[in-house]
Amino acid sequence: MRSLVLLLLLCLCMPAQARDVQSELAQLKKERQQLALERQAMESRLGDLNRQLRQLDRQWVKARQALQKVEEAKARVDRSVKALRQRMAKLKKHVALLQQRMQQEAALVWQRAGREPGWLDVLAGIPVTEIPHRRYMLGSLMQRQEADRQALQQSVQALMLVEQELQQQQQALAGLKKEKAKAETVAKAKLKAKRRLTQAVRKDVRLKKARDATLALQQKGLQRLLARIAAQAAARKAARRAAKKSGRQLPAPSYTIKGHIRRHKGRLPWPIRGRLVAHYGARLDRNRPKLRGVLIAPASLRSKGRQVHAIADGVVRYADWFGGFGLMMIVEHSDGVMSIYAHNDRLYKATGDRVVAGDVISDAGATGWVEHTRLYFEMRDRGKTTNPERWCRG
């Protein structure tokens, strides 16, 4: 009882702004839990086919991420080897120049030291008595070249160290190449296993009907999810308006979205470079629902070529698996606009994270009901589907 009284006193003593921030954080946590329950409820209704798809997706994603880690490590070693080779080339050139200069100076002194003053010296007006002694000339050369000899010795030692490091890096690179080959084999095997499922579904009428039924359920589930997100955003906005009218100054929450996306309609960047393989309203199969977005094939399947970028500032409202959409992310922008990115292999942002236009948010992939690397991109304007080609340039 005493602890409860103390807790109440602490709450009363707490500044209003701190209580408001805590309230907003608690509300955000509650929203995340509601979204997770929505997804779990939907998946529980989808049956064995969806569970099998998700299991294969998980295996594929795990293999793909392992391959990506090896590729990133190999790229780092490649850059290191390139830098070491450039440094080694510079050191070799420096050593060669030092050796050449010292040899030329020694040859010139040795040549002059072995002859008497010539008629050219006399004609130039140099008295014979002023011409230095030949041993003195050789001694002065040795003193003059002392700094060059030290520089040469240091350069040769540095060159030996660089060559040793380069050899180690090349051995590491050879190991990473083997590791990459193994990871590629595993990833290809996982993708083949998934493709066997999709091909079996295409050939089997019963499985095809089951898949189409799950996709229809998922479309409805996505509608409910987006409606819930929109309702939560509207509730937050209404609460802030009411607080402002009552004279309470609320601190700006971390997920406030600045800017007006509607001003940039028709000029927004596409989330990924590539080509549209299915337009808005198209059907990928006769019995499947029409696309409410577009399907994009990346221009390149290299790591950077598969990177998906946020089209505008916003807040991540969902980042998880979503049935046949695979790994999916929903970003809430300003003015009631939302963007959806699906079939990803990797998500770099989590629910509640703020994103800035151009941020890398995911990697396009092959999760969900697709066989090849694709990005499903959808946009919603105040809850209604809208053609992304009207919003993005080109």
N, C-alpha and C positions, 0 to 999 in steps of 0.2 A: 504494500500500500504506500509506504514511504517513497519507494522508487518511482511509483506512478505519479505521486505528487511532485517529486523533483523533476520528472520528465515534463509535466504540464507547466511547471514554473519556467523551465528552460525554453519551452516553446513560446511562452508568453514574452519572455525576455529577448527572444531572438528577433533581430530586425525584420521588418516586413519584406524587404527585398530578398533576404536569404530564404525566408519561408516560401516566397513565390518561386524562387529558383528550384528549391527542393520539390515543390509541388509539380513544377513543369517536368523535372527529371523523373519523378514517380509516374507522371502521366505518360511520358515517352516509354518508360519500361513496360507499363501496362499495355500500351499500343503494340509494342513488339510481341508481347505474350499473346495478345489477341490474334495478330497476324500469323504467328506460329501455330496456334490452335486451328485457325482457318485452313492452313495448308495441311495439317495432320488429318483433319476431318475429311478433307477432300481426298487425300491419298488413301484413307481407309476404305473409301467406296470404290476405288479403281481396280482392285483385284490383283490377281497373280501376274498378268501381263505387264502392268505398270511396275510391280515390284521387281520383276525380272529385268525390265528396262533400266530401272534405277541402279540395280546391282551391277549391271554391265557398264553403266555410265560411271559409277564410282571406280570400278576397276580401270576403265579407260582414262579417267581424270588422274588417278594415282600414277599410272604409267606415263601419262603425258607430262605431269609435273616432274617426275623423276628424270625424264628425258630433258626437260627444259633446264633443270638444275645442272645437268651434265653439260648441256650446250652453253650455259652461262659461264660455267667454270672453264670450259674449253676456250671460249671467247676471251676471257681474262688472260689465260696463259698465252693465247695467240698474240694478244696485244703486248704482253710482256716480252715474248720472243722477238717480236718486231722491233720493239724499243731497244732491246739488247743488241740486236743485229745492227741497228743504226748507230748505237754507241760504239760498238766494236769497229765498224767501218770508219768512224771519225777518229778513234784512237789509232788505228792502223795508219791512216793518212797522216796523223800528227807525228807518229813515230817515224814514218818514212821521210817526212819533211825535215825533221830534226837530224836524222842520219845523213840525209843528202847535204844539208847545210854544213854540218860538221866535216863531212868528207871533202866538200869543195874548199872550205877554209883551210883544212889541213894540207890538201893538195897544192893550194896556191902558195902557202907559206913554205912548204917543202921544196917547191919548184924555185921560189925566189931565194931560199936559203942555200941552194946548191950552186949559185953562180955569182960571179963578181959583178959590181955595178956596171951596167951596160952604157952604151953611148946615148941611149934614150934618157937615162937618168941625168947625165951631164947636160944634154941638150935642154932638158926641162929646168935647168938652173939649180939642181939639188947638189950641194957640195958632197964630195965623197965622205968627208968626215962626219956628216950628219946622217948617213945611212946606218940604221941600227945593226948591231951585231946579230948574226944569224941565230945564235943560241937564244939571245934575248927575245928575238921575234917568236921563236917556238915556245919559249916560256910564257910570253904574254898571251899567245894563242890558247895555251892550256888554261890560264887563268880566266880568259874571256869565255871559254867553252865550259867552265865548271857548272854554271847555271843550266846550260843546255844539257850537260851530262846528267845532272840531277833530274831535270824534267823528263829526259829520255828514260831514266831508270824508273821513275814514278809511273810514266805512261805504260811502260812494258809490264810492270806489276799490275796496274789497273786492267790492262788488256788480258792478262792471265786470269784475273778474278772474274772478268766479264765472260770469258770463254768457259770457265768452270760453271758459272751460273746458267749460261746459255745451254750447256750440256744437260744440266739438271732439269731445266725447264722443258727441253726437248724430250727428255725421258718422261716427264710428267704429261706432256702433250700426247705422247704415244700411248700412255696408259689411258688417258681420257678419250682418245679416239676409239680404243677397244671398248671402253665403258659405254661410250655413245652408241656404238654399233649394237651392243647387247640391249641397251635401253630402247633403241629403235625397233629391234626385233620384238621385244615385249609389247611395246605400244602398238605395233602393227598387228600382233596376234590379238590383242584386246579389241582393236577396231574391227578386225575380221569377225570376231565372235559377235559383236554387236550387229554388224552387217548381215550376218547369217540370220539373226532374229528378224531384222527388218525385211529381208528377202522372204523368210518363212511367212511373215505376216501378209506380204503382198500375194503370195501364192495360195494361202489358206483362207477361204471365205469366212470361216468362223472367227479366226484370229483377226482378220481385217475388220469385221463388224465390231469385235471387241475393242480394237484400237480406235475406230471411229467414234464408238460410244464414249470411250475414255476422253478423247479429244473434245467431244461436245461437253462433257462434264467439266473438263479443265477450262474451256472457254467461259462457262458459267461461273466457275470458281474464280477465274481471273476478274470477271465482271464484279463479283462480290468483293474481292480483295481491293480492286481499284475504287469501288464505291465506298468501302470502309476508310481507305486512305483519304479520299476526298472529304468524307464526313468529318474525320478527325482534324483535317486541316481547317475546315470551315468552323468547327467547334473552337479550335485554338484562336482563330481570328475573331470570332464573336466574343470570346472571353476577354481578349485584349481590348476590344472596343468597349465592352462593359466596364472594364477596369479603368479605362481612360475617362469615360463619362463620370465615373464615381470619384475621379480625382486621384486615384492611386497610380503612381508612376511605376510601371513594371520594367525591370531590366530586360534588354533585348536578349532572347534566348539564343543559344548557340546555333540553332537550326533555322534562324531567320534568313529568308532568301532575298537578296538585293537584286535590283535590275528588273527590267520588264522584257520578257522573252517575246511578247507579241510585237514589239517594235521591230524585231529582227526577222519577222516572218518572211520566208522566201529567200533569206540570206544566211540562214544558219548552216554551219558545216555539217557534212555527213559524219556519222560516228566512226566510219572506217573507210579506207580507200578500197574500191572494188567495183563490181558490176551488179546491177539488180538482176537476179535470176527469177524473181517472182514479184509482180507488182501488187499494189493495194487492190484488194477485191478479187484476186486470182484464186483458183482452186488447185491445190497440189494433187488432189485425187477427186474423182467424181463424187464420192459420198462424203468427202471431208468438208467442213465449213469453209467459207470464204476467208481469205487472209484479211485480218484487220490492220495489217502492217505490211512491210516489205521484207523480202529475203535477199540478203547480200552475200555474194561470194567474195572473199578478200582478194585483192590484187596479188598478194604474195602470202605464202604459207610460212615464211620465216617469222621469227619471234616478233619483230617490230611490225611486220605486215599484218599480223593478226590482232594487234592492239586496238581496243575499242576506246574511244574518247567521249567524254561528256559533251553534249552539244551546247550546253549552257550551264550557268551556275544553278545549283540546286542542292537538295538533300536526299540521300538514299533512304527510301522508305521500305524497301524489301531487297534482300540479297540472300537467296537460297535456292534449293531445287524447287521446281514447280512442274511435276509430272512430265508430260510430253514436250514442255518448253525447255527441259533440262535446267542447267544453272541459269537463273534469271535475276535481273536487277531492275528495280523500278526507281526512277529518280523524279522527285517532285520539284518542278520549277515554279516560277512566279506566275501570277495571273491564271491559276487553275489549270496549268499545262503540265502533263506528265509524259515521260519517255520511258519505253520498256526495251530492254536488251536481253535476248534469250539465246539458247543453244551455246552458251559460253563454256570454255574449258576451265576457266579460272576467274575468280572475282577478287579484285584488289581493294574493294571498299565493303564496309559492313553497314547494316541498318543503323541509321542515325548519323552517319558520316556526312560531312559537308563536302561538296565537290565544286570545283571551279571549271568553267568552260575550257575544254582541251585536256583536262586531267585524264590519265589512263585509268579506266575503271574496271576493265576486264579483258580477257583474250577470247576472241571468237573461236568456236570449237565445233564439236560434233555430239553434244549431249542432247538428250530428247529424241524426238522422232525425225532425225536427219542422219544421212549416211556420210556426208562430206562436211568439211569445215564451212560453216555458215554463221551469219548473224541475223537473227530475226529482230527487226526494229519497228516498233510501234509507237504512235503518239496519240495522246488523249487531250482533248480540249474541253475543259469543264465536264469531264466524264464521258464525252462522246468521242468515238473513233474519228480520226482525221487522216487524210493522206499525207504521209511524210514528205512526198515530193512537192507539196505545196509550201512546206516549211523550210526545206533544205535547198541550197543553191545548186544549180547545174543539173 
